[in-house]
């Protein structure tokens, strides 16, 4: 299942190495392609389905509004704003999941998915 119309995995090569992702699901911004890749892959595991309901773009900014369904049956709206640099690389991504009342549980799940398991 893809987060974006373009499969999330095909977007990864377009993310610059020093890109920054902010989200209301995480406490600190993620920096770099590796951290962003881990975050997007973790999101893909908790989204049962995702449907873009709005898209707008310029040569610098892309705005995507997506409705997602979680395995729990919870429905969320995700607002994504992506920014590209002058060479076309994705340099910044801001994601806001709404309603905000559902964020704590999703954040805990994401944290567990992204934390290394003890050996």
ABEGO torsion letter per residue (X at the ends): XBABABBAAAAAAABBAABBBBBAABABBBBEAAAAAAAAAAAAAABABBBBABBBBBAABBBBBBBBBBAAGBBBBBBBBBBBBAAGBBABBBBBBOBAAAAAAAAAAAAAAABBBBX
